[in-house]
Amino acid sequence: MESFFDRIRDLIARDEAELAVEQMAAFLKGTAPPEVSREVLVQAGRLARLRKQERRGFMGGDQLFRERAQIADALLQLVDELSSRTTAAEQPFSMPSVSLKAPPAVDLEKIIGANNLKSIAWLQRGLEVSRSVCRIVTPEGLGTGFLIRHGQIMTNHHVLSEPDVAAKSHVEFNFQEDAFGKLQEPLPYRLLGDGLQADLDLDFSIVRIEPGSSLPSLESWGTLELTSDPPPGVGEHVTIIQHPGGGAKQIALTANQVVNVFEHRLQYTTDTLPGSSGSPVFNDDWKVVALHHAGGNLVTNERGDRMFANEGILVARILEKLKG
């Protein structure tokens, strides 16, 4: 057991944090306390975001070095904690048996960790539901919303908080790039201020679109299914279709694990940016399980512990509020 921890420390010392995280996640899968698994997922998400920012040129060498050093320090603390638990008790969590028998020559392919294989039909369905997601343009800034019924969109309260703000705003469908990277023409629809439904605590607003437009019918954009099904658990994935930075529509498919569920909040490592507020958070069945609304150093439990993650409001709680 001690050799495993030494191996992880050695990987961290060689600046191979990604490999260290992968090996820790595989080692702890299904056996570790939830808070330990969450911390490993958080560090994996931080590393994924760093790689993406580095590729896009958003982060210089000095800042990248500092961020990786912070992650390495957090991983070493976690390794020390796990090592001390192992020393204090012979077996703090159950260990799967290990077989050293060589696999048959024909058995060369394996599922590594969680099964993340998806059918091509799943991608097609994602493209279909993405049509219902729109950019929101208000006098106060930009956000994201989505059709939940023909003529009604849902977004955050902090995006559209008041009827007079809604009346001066509009939504844009089809604001996205085509297969050749060319920006398509967005189709704008004005919003109505009257009839706005909003809740500050759950940070949602439901707004009507002005009828009678000469643009394509709202039915052509489809609607998204809100579900009160139990949300994905820690370690499972969620997908967000959004307008990050108020720009063209994008989708987050990687580094998107759920890391915590607390009261009416679902917390995850999925990438977002300002402008993503009001985006739908999908489960693997492309049903909306949460309304994305915040990110940062978030409270994760009643003790007030915090974690750097993104967060959505559970749709189940929003539906309860609407019924009441």
C-alpha positions as CSV (number, residue, x, y, z in Angstrom):
1,M,0.0,0.0,0.0
2,E,2.8,2.4,0.9
3,S,4.5,1.8,-2.5
4,F,1.4,3.1,-4.2
5,F,1.5,6.4,-2.4
6,D,5.2,6.7,-3.0
7,R,4.6,6.1,-6.7
8,I,1.9,8.9,-6.7
9,R,4.3,11.3,-4.9
10,D,7.0,10.5,-7.4
11,L,4.6,11.3,-10.3
12,I,3.7,14.6,-8.7
13,A,7.4,15.4,-8.2
14,R,8.1,14.8,-11.9
15,D,5.2,17.2,-12.8
16,E,3.0,14.4,-14.1
17,A,0.0,15.5,-12.1
18,E,-2.4,14.3,-14.8
19,L,-1.1,10.7,-14.6
20,A,-1.1,10.9,-10.8
21,V,-4.8,12.0,-10.8
22,E,-5.7,9.2,-13.2
23,Q,-4.0,6.5,-11.1
24,M,-5.6,7.9,-7.9
25,A,-9.1,7.9,-9.4
26,A,-8.7,4.3,-10.6
27,F,-7.3,3.2,-7.2
28,L,-10.1,4.9,-5.3
29,K,-13.0,4.1,-7.6
30,G,-16.0,2.8,-5.7
31,T,-14.0,2.4,-2.4
32,A,-13.0,5.8,-1.1
33,P,-15.1,8.1,1.1
34,P,-17.2,10.6,-1.0
35,E,-15.2,13.6,0.1
36,V,-11.9,12.0,-1.1
37,S,-13.4,11.1,-4.5
38,R,-14.8,14.6,-4.9
39,E,-11.4,16.2,-4.2
40,V,-9.7,14.0,-6.8
41,L,-12.4,15.0,-9.4
42,V,-11.9,18.7,-8.5
43,Q,-8.2,18.5,-9.1
44,A,-8.8,16.6,-12.4
45,G,-11.1,19.4,-13.5
46,R,-8.6,22.1,-12.6
47,L,-5.9,20.3,-14.6
48,A,-8.2,20.0,-17.6
49,R,-9.1,23.7,-17.5
50,L,-5.4,24.6,-17.3
51,R,-4.6,22.5,-20.4
52,K,-7.4,24.2,-22.3
53,Q,-6.4,27.7,-21.3
54,E,-2.8,27.0,-22.2
55,R,-3.8,25.7,-25.6
56,R,-5.9,28.8,-26.3
57,G,-3.1,31.1,-25.1
58,F,-5.1,32.5,-22.2
59,M,-2.4,31.7,-19.6
60,G,1.3,32.6,-19.5
61,G,4.1,30.5,-18.3
62,D,4.4,32.0,-14.8
63,Q,0.7,31.8,-14.1
64,L,0.6,28.2,-15.4
65,F,3.5,27.3,-13.2
66,R,1.8,28.7,-10.1
67,E,-1.5,27.0,-10.9
68,R,0.2,23.6,-11.4
69,A,2.2,24.1,-8.2
70,Q,-1.1,24.7,-6.2
71,I,-2.7,21.6,-7.7
72,A,0.5,19.6,-6.9
73,D,0.4,20.8,-3.3
74,A,-3.3,19.9,-3.0
75,L,-2.6,16.4,-4.4
76,L,0.3,15.8,-2.0
77,Q,-1.9,16.8,0.9
78,L,-4.5,14.3,-0.3
79,V,-1.9,11.6,-0.6
80,D,-0.6,12.3,2.9
81,E,-4.2,12.1,4.3
82,L,-4.9,8.8,2.5
83,S,-1.5,7.4,3.6
84,S,-2.2,8.3,7.3
85,R,-5.6,6.7,7.1
86,T,-4.0,3.5,5.8
87,T,-1.5,3.6,8.6
88,A,-4.2,4.2,11.3
89,A,-6.3,1.3,10.1
90,E,-5.3,-1.9,8.2
91,Q,-8.0,-1.4,5.6
92,P,-9.9,1.9,5.8
93,F,-11.9,1.1,2.7
94,S,-12.5,-2.2,0.8
95,M,-9.9,-3.2,-1.7
96,P,-10.7,-5.2,-4.8
97,S,-8.8,-8.4,-5.4
98,V,-6.0,-8.3,-7.9
99,S,-5.6,-10.9,-10.6
100,L,-2.1,-11.4,-12.1
101,K,-3.3,-13.8,-14.8
102,A,-2.4,-12.6,-18.2
103,P,-5.4,-11.9,-20.4
104,P,-6.0,-14.0,-23.6
105,A,-4.2,-12.7,-26.6
106,V,-7.5,-11.8,-28.3
107,D,-8.8,-9.8,-25.3
108,L,-7.0,-6.6,-26.1
109,E,-9.6,-3.9,-25.5
110,K,-10.8,-2.7,-22.1
111,I,-13.0,-0.2,-20.5
112,I,-10.7,2.0,-18.5
113,G,-12.4,3.3,-15.3
114,A,-15.9,4.5,-16.0
115,N,-17.6,3.5,-19.3
116,N,-17.7,6.8,-21.3
117,L,-18.6,5.3,-24.6
118,K,-21.6,7.0,-26.4
119,S,-23.5,6.0,-29.4
120,I,-23.4,8.3,-32.5
121,A,-27.2,8.7,-32.0
122,W,-26.4,10.4,-28.7
123,L,-24.5,13.1,-30.6
124,Q,-27.3,13.5,-33.0
125,R,-29.8,14.0,-30.2
126,G,-27.4,16.6,-28.7
127,L,-27.5,18.5,-32.0
128,E,-31.3,18.4,-32.0
129,V,-31.7,19.7,-28.4
130,S,-29.1,22.4,-29.0
131,R,-31.6,24.2,-31.3
132,S,-33.7,25.2,-28.3
133,V,-30.7,27.0,-26.7
134,C,-30.5,30.8,-27.4
135,R,-28.4,33.8,-26.5
136,I,-30.1,36.5,-24.4
137,V,-29.2,40.1,-25.1
138,T,-30.3,42.6,-22.4
139,P,-29.5,46.2,-21.6
140,E,-27.4,44.9,-18.7
141,G,-25.4,42.2,-20.5
142,L,-25.5,38.8,-22.2
143,G,-26.7,35.4,-21.0
144,T,-28.1,32.1,-22.2
145,G,-31.6,30.7,-22.2
146,F,-33.7,27.8,-23.6
147,L,-37.2,27.1,-24.7
148,I,-39.2,25.1,-22.2
149,R,-42.6,25.6,-24.0
150,H,-43.5,27.2,-27.3
151,G,-43.2,30.9,-26.6
152,Q,-41.5,30.6,-23.2
153,I,-37.8,30.6,-22.3
154,M,-36.1,29.9,-19.0
155,T,-32.9,31.6,-17.8
156,N,-31.5,33.0,-14.5
157,H,-33.1,35.6,-12.4
158,H,-29.9,37.6,-12.5
159,V,-30.0,37.6,-16.3
160,L,-33.7,38.8,-16.6
161,S,-34.8,40.0,-13.1
162,E,-37.5,42.5,-13.9
163,P,-40.3,42.9,-16.4
164,D,-39.0,46.2,-17.7
165,V,-35.6,44.6,-18.4
166,A,-37.2,41.7,-20.2
167,A,-39.3,44.2,-22.3
168,K,-36.0,45.8,-23.5
169,S,-34.3,42.5,-24.3
170,H,-34.4,39.9,-27.1
171,V,-33.2,36.3,-27.7
172,E,-31.2,35.0,-30.6
173,F,-31.5,31.5,-32.0
174,N,-29.0,30.0,-34.4
175,F,-26.1,32.1,-33.1
176,Q,-23.5,29.5,-33.8
177,E,-20.8,28.4,-36.3
178,D,-21.4,26.0,-39.2
179,A,-19.2,23.0,-40.0
180,F,-16.7,25.3,-41.8
181,G,-16.4,27.6,-38.8
182,K,-18.5,30.4,-40.4
183,L,-20.8,32.3,-38.1
184,Q,-24.4,31.8,-39.1
185,E,-27.0,34.5,-39.1
186,P,-28.7,34.8,-35.7
187,L,-32.5,35.1,-35.6
188,P,-33.7,37.6,-33.0
189,Y,-37.1,37.4,-31.2
190,R,-38.2,40.1,-28.8
191,L,-39.3,39.4,-25.3
192,L,-42.4,40.5,-23.3
193,G,-42.2,41.9,-19.8
194,D,-45.6,41.0,-18.7
195,G,-46.2,37.6,-17.2
196,L,-42.5,37.2,-16.1
197,Q,-42.1,34.5,-13.5
198,A,-39.0,34.8,-11.3
199,D,-37.5,33.6,-8.1
200,L,-34.4,35.2,-6.5
201,D,-33.5,32.3,-4.2
202,L,-33.6,29.6,-7.0
203,D,-32.3,32.2,-9.5
204,F,-34.7,31.4,-12.3
205,S,-36.9,33.5,-14.6
206,I,-39.4,32.4,-17.2
207,V,-40.2,34.9,-19.9
208,R,-42.5,35.0,-22.9
209,I,-41.4,35.6,-26.4
210,E,-43.4,38.2,-28.4
211,P,-45.7,36.5,-30.8
212,G,-46.4,37.4,-34.4
213,S,-42.8,37.6,-35.7
214,S,-42.1,37.1,-39.4
215,L,-39.2,34.9,-38.4
216,P,-39.4,31.0,-38.4
217,S,-42.1,29.7,-36.0
218,L,-41.0,29.1,-32.4
219,E,-42.1,25.5,-32.9
220,S,-39.2,25.0,-35.3
221,W,-36.7,25.4,-32.5
222,G,-38.2,22.7,-30.3
223,T,-38.4,22.6,-26.5
224,L,-36.3,21.0,-23.8
225,E,-37.6,18.5,-21.3
226,L,-37.3,19.6,-17.6
227,T,-37.0,16.5,-15.4
228,S,-37.4,16.0,-11.7
229,D,-35.5,12.7,-12.0
230,P,-32.7,12.3,-9.4
231,P,-29.6,14.2,-10.6
232,P,-26.4,12.5,-11.7
233,G,-24.3,11.4,-8.7
234,V,-20.8,12.3,-7.8
235,G,-18.4,11.2,-10.6
236,E,-21.1,11.0,-13.2
237,H,-21.2,13.5,-16.1
238,V,-23.4,16.4,-17.1
239,T,-23.3,18.3,-20.4
240,I,-23.9,22.1,-20.8
241,I,-24.9,23.8,-24.1
242,Q,-24.2,27.5,-23.7
243,H,-23.1,30.9,-25.1
244,P,-19.9,31.4,-23.1
245,G,-18.7,35.0,-23.0
246,G,-21.8,35.9,-24.9
247,G,-20.3,34.3,-28.0
248,A,-21.4,31.6,-30.4
249,K,-23.1,28.5,-29.0
250,Q,-20.7,25.9,-27.6
251,I,-20.9,22.6,-25.8
252,A,-18.8,21.3,-22.9
253,L,-18.2,17.6,-23.3
254,T,-15.0,16.9,-21.3
255,A,-13.9,17.3,-17.7
256,N,-17.6,17.6,-16.8
257,Q,-17.9,15.4,-13.7
258,V,-20.4,16.1,-10.9
259,V,-18.4,16.8,-7.7
260,N,-21.2,17.5,-5.2
261,V,-24.9,17.7,-4.6
262,F,-26.0,20.1,-1.8
263,E,-29.5,21.1,-1.0
264,H,-30.9,22.5,-4.3
265,R,-27.5,22.8,-5.9
266,L,-25.7,20.6,-8.4
267,Q,-21.9,21.3,-8.5
268,Y,-19.7,20.1,-11.4
269,T,-16.3,20.8,-13.1
270,T,-17.9,21.5,-16.5
271,D,-16.4,24.6,-18.2
272,T,-18.4,27.8,-18.4
273,L,-17.8,31.5,-18.8
274,P,-19.7,34.7,-18.1
275,G,-22.6,34.7,-20.5
276,S,-23.2,31.0,-19.8
277,S,-25.7,31.9,-17.0
278,G,-29.0,30.4,-17.7
279,S,-27.7,27.4,-19.7
280,P,-29.4,24.0,-19.5
281,V,-27.4,21.3,-17.6
282,F,-28.2,17.9,-19.2
283,N,-28.0,14.4,-17.9
284,D,-27.0,11.6,-20.3
285,D,-30.6,11.3,-21.6
286,W,-30.5,15.0,-22.7
287,K,-33.0,16.0,-20.1
288,V,-32.5,19.2,-18.2
289,V,-31.6,18.4,-14.6
290,A,-30.2,21.8,-13.5
291,L,-30.1,25.5,-14.5
292,H,-26.5,26.7,-14.6
293,H,-26.1,30.0,-12.6
294,A,-22.7,30.4,-10.9
295,G,-19.1,29.4,-10.5
296,G,-16.2,30.0,-8.1
297,N,-15.3,29.1,-4.6
298,L,-18.7,27.6,-3.7
299,V,-20.2,26.4,-0.4
300,T,-20.5,22.6,-0.5
301,N,-22.2,21.6,2.8
302,E,-23.8,22.9,5.9
303,R,-20.4,23.3,7.7
304,G,-19.5,26.0,5.1
305,D,-16.7,24.1,3.4
306,R,-15.9,25.4,0.0
307,M,-14.8,24.0,-3.4
308,F,-13.8,25.7,-6.7
309,A,-16.5,24.5,-9.1
310,N,-19.4,25.5,-11.2
311,E,-23.0,25.2,-10.0
312,G,-26.6,24.8,-11.2
313,I,-30.0,24.9,-9.5
314,L,-31.7,21.5,-9.5
315,V,-34.7,21.6,-11.9
316,A,-36.6,19.4,-9.5
317,R,-36.7,22.3,-7.0
318,I,-37.7,24.8,-9.6
319,L,-40.6,22.5,-10.7
320,E,-41.7,22.3,-7.0
321,K,-41.6,26.1,-6.8
322,L,-43.7,26.5,-10.0
323,K,-46.3,24.0,-8.7
324,G,-46.6,25.8,-5.4
